[in-house]
Amino acid sequence: MNILLDTAPFLWIALGKPEISSTARELVTDSDNRVLLSAVSSWEIALKYSLGKLDLPERPETLIPAIREAYAIESLPLNEDSTLQVSKLPDLHRDPFDRILISQAIAHGLTLLTPDQKIRAYPVRTTW
């Protein structure tokens, strides 16, 4: 399975939080799965950290690559196809970070790993 991590589940894995479901943890650690983290999630984490809205044990530029390496998570860059997909989405969720993650999952044929019910209302494959 090709999995795109929502930002919160990535942070829950990185910080060892109990909010991550056992199924989600299994999917991320299964070597048969290709797991990706969007550059958009890295941007969201860095932005919230710099605004003092996110407490992390290390700076994002250290933490994110270290967690990606530890879990063999690939980085997914943002491309034009993904950005243009946003205009096709119904107006169900106002969070621009979530909307672009949805668009990336659709554009790249990925399954979005998320507990967010608003995201699950979109025409995108999800799992949790």
C-alpha positions in Angstrom: 0.0 0.0 0.0 1.2 3.6 -0.8 0.4 5.7 2.3 0.5 9.4 2.8 0.6 10.4 6.4 -1.6 13.2 7.7 0.5 15.6 9.9 -1.0 14.7 13.3 -0.3 10.9 12.9 3.2 11.7 11.9 3.7 13.8 15.0 2.1 11.1 17.2 4.5 8.5 15.8 7.4 10.9 16.2 6.5 11.8 19.8 5.4 8.3 20.9 1.8 9.5 21.6 -0.9 7.0 22.4 -3.3 8.7 19.9 -1.8 6.6 17.1 -4.0 3.6 16.5 -2.4 0.2 16.5 -3.5 -0.3 12.9 -1.9 2.9 11.8 1.3 2.0 13.6 1.3 -1.4 11.9 0.8 0.2 8.5 3.7 2.6 9.0 6.1 -0.1 10.2 5.2 -2.7 7.6 8.1 -2.8 5.2 5.7 -3.9 2.4 4.1 -0.4 2.5 5.5 2.7 1.0 5.0 5.5 3.5 5.3 9.2 2.6 5.3 12.5 4.4 4.3 15.5 2.4 6.6 18.6 2.3 3.3 20.3 3.2 3.3 18.5 6.5 6.9 19.5 7.2 5.9 23.1 6.4 2.9 22.9 8.7 5.0 21.6 11.5 7.8 24.2 11.0 5.2 27.0 10.8 3.4 26.0 14.0 6.7 25.4 15.8 8.0 28.9 14.8 4.7 30.5 16.0 5.0 28.8 19.4 1.9 26.7 18.7 3.7 23.3 18.7 6.1 22.1 21.3 8.7 19.6 20.0 11.7 17.9 21.7 13.9 19.1 18.9 13.7 21.7 16.1 11.7 20.6 13.1 14.7 20.6 10.8 16.3 18.0 13.1 13.3 16.0 14.2 11.5 15.5 10.9 14.4 14.0 8.9 15.4 11.8 11.9 11.9 10.4 12.2 11.5 9.9 8.5 14.8 8.0 8.5 13.9 5.9 11.5 10.7 4.8 10.0 11.8 4.7 6.3 9.3 7.5 5.4 9.9 9.1 2.1 9.4 12.8 1.5 6.7 13.8 -1.0 7.3 17.2 -2.7 4.4 19.4 -3.7 3.9 19.6 -7.5 1.5 21.4 -9.8 -0.8 18.5 -10.4 -1.5 18.3 -6.6 -2.1 22.1 -6.3 -4.5 22.2 -9.2 -6.4 19.2 -7.7 -7.5 21.6 -4.9 -10.0 23.4 -7.2 -11.8 20.1 -7.8 -12.5 19.5 -4.1 -15.9 20.1 -2.5 -15.8 22.7 0.2 -16.1 20.4 3.2 -12.9 21.4 5.1 -11.3 24.8 5.4 -7.9 23.8 6.6 -5.6 24.5 3.7 -2.9 22.0 4.9 -5.5 19.2 5.0 -6.9 20.2 1.6 -3.6 20.0 -0.1 -2.8 16.6 1.6 -6.1 15.4 0.2 -5.2 16.7 -3.2 -1.8 15.1 -3.1 -3.3 11.7 -2.1 -5.8 11.9 -5.0 -3.2 13.2 -7.6 -0.7 10.5 -6.6 -3.1 7.6 -6.0 -2.2 7.4 -2.3 -4.1 6.2 0.7 -4.2 9.0 3.4 -3.6 7.8 6.9 -5.8 10.0 9.0 -8.3 9.9 11.9 -9.9 13.2 10.7 -13.6 12.5 9.9 -13.8 15.7 7.8 -11.0 14.4 5.6 -12.7 11.1 5.3 -15.8 12.8 3.8 -13.7 13.6 0.7 -13.4 11.3 -2.4 -10.0 10.1 -1.3 -8.9 6.7 0.0 -8.3 6.8 3.7 -7.3 4.4 6.5 -6.9 4.6 10.2 
